[in-house]
Amino acid sequence: MSYRVFRKLTDTRKIELICDHFELDISHDINHFDSVHCAIYSESTADGYDVFVVTNNTKNVSICEDVYYYDHDIGEAFREQVRYGDKTFYIEEYMYEDCYIEDQLIEMFEEYVHDIDSRKLTPEERNYIKENYGKEDEEYIKIET
């Protein structure tokens, strides 16, 4: 007989929980480009520079509001779009990796851990959160009815 020992929440599980909490759907499929709340992708300027776009309107991109010169700003722009209520995202696959979107999602888990619906957690996960984040089930972990 083998027993599974629960040591910690994996990053993959944290991402799953935070995406579920915010009802996020992140796609790398270009076919979803025009049907999402927010598209995150790169473009090249006429003189060959790469710029990065975070837009809610792929048909009418605002140079002043949607275009970034530095890719290290994209992670925070993504988080801002989530805070604004965007739920569906197209993110170019290499930008997802290069702009550390997974790291942003993990940080968001850490920030919103007390809002996660505890019914979506296993008993081991609830104990882990209680021990590592100082949260009590009834007091801090949202139990939706």
C-alpha positions as a Markdown table, in Angstrom:
| # | Residue | x | y | z |
|---|---|---|---|---|
| 1 | Met | 0.0 | 0.0 | 0.0 |
| 2 | Ser | 1.4 | 3.4 | -0.9 |
| 3 | Tyr | 0.5 | 6.7 | 0.7 |
| 4 | Arg | 0.7 | 10.1 | -0.9 |
| 5 | Val | 2.4 | 12.7 | 1.3 |
| 6 | Phe | 1.1 | 16.2 | 0.8 |
| 7 | Arg | 4.0 | 18.7 | 1.1 |
| 8 | Lys | 2.8 | 21.9 | -0.5 |
| 9 | Leu | 0.6 | 23.4 | -3.2 |
| 10 | Thr | 2.3 | 23.1 | -6.5 |
| 11 | Asp | 2.6 | 26.2 | -8.7 |
| 12 | Thr | 0.4 | 24.5 | -11.2 |
| 13 | Arg | -2.3 | 24.0 | -8.6 |
| 14 | Lys | -2.0 | 27.6 | -7.4 |
| 15 | Ile | -2.4 | 28.8 | -11.0 |
| 16 | Glu | -5.4 | 26.5 | -11.4 |
| 17 | Leu | -7.0 | 27.9 | -8.2 |
| 18 | Ile | -6.5 | 31.5 | -9.1 |
| 19 | Cys | -7.7 | 31.1 | -12.6 |
| 20 | Asp | -10.8 | 29.4 | -11.3 |
| 21 | His | -11.3 | 32.2 | -8.7 |
| 22 | Phe | -11.2 | 34.9 | -11.3 |
| 23 | Glu | -12.8 | 32.7 | -14.0 |
| 24 | Leu | -9.8 | 33.2 | -16.3 |
| 25 | Asp | -9.4 | 31.5 | -19.6 |
| 26 | Ile | -6.0 | 32.0 | -21.1 |
| 27 | Ser | -5.4 | 30.8 | -24.7 |
| 28 | His | -2.4 | 30.7 | -26.9 |
| 29 | Asp | -4.6 | 29.8 | -29.9 |
| 30 | Ile | -4.5 | 32.6 | -32.6 |
| 31 | Asn | -8.0 | 31.6 | -33.5 |
| 32 | His | -9.2 | 33.2 | -30.3 |
| 33 | Phe | -7.4 | 36.5 | -31.0 |
| 34 | Asp | -10.6 | 38.5 | -31.9 |
| 35 | Ser | -12.9 | 36.8 | -29.4 |
| 36 | Val | -11.3 | 37.5 | -26.1 |
| 37 | His | -11.6 | 40.3 | -23.6 |
| 38 | Cys | -7.9 | 41.1 | -23.8 |
| 39 | Ala | -5.1 | 40.2 | -26.3 |
| 40 | Ile | -1.4 | 40.3 | -25.4 |
| 41 | Tyr | 1.0 | 40.0 | -28.3 |
| 42 | Ser | 4.0 | 41.6 | -29.9 |
| 43 | Glu | 4.3 | 43.6 | -33.0 |
| 44 | Ser | 7.2 | 45.2 | -35.0 |
| 45 | Thr | 7.5 | 48.8 | -35.8 |
| 46 | Ala | 8.2 | 50.1 | -39.3 |
| 47 | Asp | 11.8 | 50.5 | -38.3 |
| 48 | Gly | 12.2 | 47.0 | -36.9 |
| 49 | Tyr | 11.7 | 47.5 | -33.1 |
| 50 | Asp | 9.6 | 45.1 | -31.1 |
| 51 | Val | 6.7 | 46.5 | -29.1 |
| 52 | Phe | 4.2 | 44.8 | -26.9 |
| 53 | Val | 0.5 | 45.2 | -27.0 |
| 54 | Val | -2.1 | 44.7 | -24.3 |
| 55 | Thr | -5.5 | 45.6 | -25.7 |
| 56 | Asn | -9.2 | 45.1 | -25.3 |
| 57 | Asn | -9.8 | 46.1 | -28.9 |
| 58 | Thr | -7.6 | 44.3 | -31.5 |
| 59 | Lys | -9.3 | 46.2 | -34.3 |
| 60 | Asn | -8.4 | 49.6 | -32.9 |
| 61 | Val | -5.2 | 49.5 | -30.8 |
| 62 | Ser | -4.4 | 52.7 | -29.0 |
| 63 | Ile | -0.7 | 53.5 | -29.4 |
| 64 | Cys | -0.8 | 55.7 | -26.2 |
| 65 | Glu | -2.7 | 53.2 | -23.9 |
| 66 | Asp | -2.1 | 49.7 | -25.3 |
| 67 | Val | 1.5 | 49.6 | -26.6 |
| 68 | Tyr | 4.5 | 49.0 | -24.4 |
| 69 | Tyr | 8.2 | 49.4 | -25.3 |
| 70 | Tyr | 9.4 | 47.1 | -22.5 |
| 71 | Asp | 8.2 | 43.6 | -22.1 |
| 72 | His | 8.8 | 43.7 | -18.3 |
| 73 | Asp | 5.7 | 45.9 | -18.0 |
| 74 | Ile | 3.4 | 43.2 | -19.5 |
| 75 | Gly | 3.0 | 41.2 | -16.3 |
| 76 | Glu | 1.7 | 44.1 | -14.4 |
| 77 | Ala | -0.5 | 45.1 | -17.4 |
| 78 | Phe | -2.0 | 41.6 | -17.4 |
| 79 | Arg | -2.8 | 41.9 | -13.6 |
| 80 | Glu | -4.4 | 45.2 | -14.2 |
| 81 | Gln | -6.6 | 43.7 | -16.9 |
| 82 | Val | -7.7 | 41.0 | -14.5 |
| 83 | Arg | -8.5 | 43.6 | -11.8 |
| 84 | Tyr | -10.6 | 45.5 | -14.5 |
| 85 | Gly | -12.6 | 42.3 | -14.9 |
| 86 | Asp | -11.2 | 40.8 | -18.1 |
| 87 | Lys | -11.7 | 37.0 | -18.0 |
| 88 | Thr | -10.7 | 35.7 | -21.4 |
| 89 | Phe | -7.1 | 36.3 | -22.7 |
| 90 | Tyr | -5.2 | 35.5 | -25.9 |
| 91 | Ile | -1.5 | 35.6 | -24.9 |
| 92 | Glu | 1.2 | 34.7 | -27.4 |
| 93 | Glu | 2.9 | 31.6 | -26.1 |
| 94 | Tyr | 6.4 | 33.0 | -26.0 |
| 95 | Met | 5.2 | 36.2 | -24.3 |
| 96 | Tyr | 3.4 | 34.0 | -21.7 |
| 97 | Glu | 6.8 | 32.6 | -20.9 |
| 98 | Asp | 9.1 | 35.6 | -21.4 |
| 99 | Cys | 6.8 | 38.0 | -19.5 |
| 100 | Tyr | 6.5 | 35.6 | -16.6 |
| 101 | Ile | 2.7 | 35.4 | -16.7 |
| 102 | Glu | 2.7 | 32.2 | -14.6 |
| 103 | Asp | 4.7 | 34.1 | -12.0 |
| 104 | Gln | 2.1 | 36.8 | -12.0 |
| 105 | Leu | -0.6 | 34.2 | -11.5 |
| 106 | Ile | 1.3 | 32.7 | -8.6 |
| 107 | Glu | 1.7 | 36.1 | -7.0 |
| 108 | Met | -2.0 | 36.7 | -7.5 |
| 109 | Phe | -2.7 | 33.5 | -5.7 |
| 110 | Glu | -0.5 | 34.7 | -2.8 |
| 111 | Glu | -2.4 | 38.0 | -2.8 |
| 112 | Tyr | -5.9 | 36.6 | -3.0 |
| 113 | Val | -5.4 | 33.3 | -1.1 |
| 114 | His | -8.0 | 34.4 | 1.5 |
| 115 | Asp | -10.6 | 34.8 | -1.2 |
| 116 | Ile | -10.3 | 31.3 | -2.7 |
| 117 | Asp | -13.4 | 29.2 | -2.3 |
| 118 | Ser | -12.4 | 26.6 | 0.3 |
| 119 | Arg | -14.8 | 24.1 | -1.3 |
| 120 | Lys | -12.4 | 23.8 | -4.2 |
| 121 | Leu | -9.6 | 22.8 | -1.8 |
| 122 | Thr | -8.8 | 19.4 | -0.5 |
| 123 | Pro | -8.4 | 19.0 | 3.3 |
| 124 | Glu | -4.7 | 18.9 | 2.8 |
| 125 | Glu | -4.7 | 22.1 | 0.8 |
| 126 | Arg | -6.8 | 23.8 | 3.5 |
| 127 | Asn | -4.3 | 22.7 | 6.2 |
| 128 | Tyr | -1.4 | 23.9 | 4.0 |
| 129 | Ile | -3.0 | 27.3 | 3.6 |
| 130 | Lys | -3.8 | 27.5 | 7.3 |
| 131 | Glu | -0.2 | 26.7 | 8.2 |
| 132 | Asn | 1.6 | 28.7 | 5.6 |
| 133 | Tyr | -0.7 | 31.8 | 5.3 |
| 134 | Gly | -2.0 | 32.0 | 8.8 |
| 135 | Lys | -5.6 | 31.6 | 7.6 |
| 136 | Glu | -8.4 | 29.8 | 9.4 |
| 137 | Asp | -11.1 | 28.1 | 7.3 |
| 138 | Glu | -14.1 | 29.8 | 8.8 |
| 139 | Glu | -12.4 | 33.2 | 9.5 |
| 140 | Tyr | -10.5 | 33.9 | 6.3 |
| 141 | Ile | -11.1 | 31.3 | 3.6 |
| 142 | Lys | -14.2 | 32.2 | 1.7 |
| 143 | Ile | -16.8 | 29.5 | 2.0 |
| 144 | Glu | -19.5 | 30.2 | -0.6 |
| 145 | Thr | -23.0 | 28.9 | -0.1 |
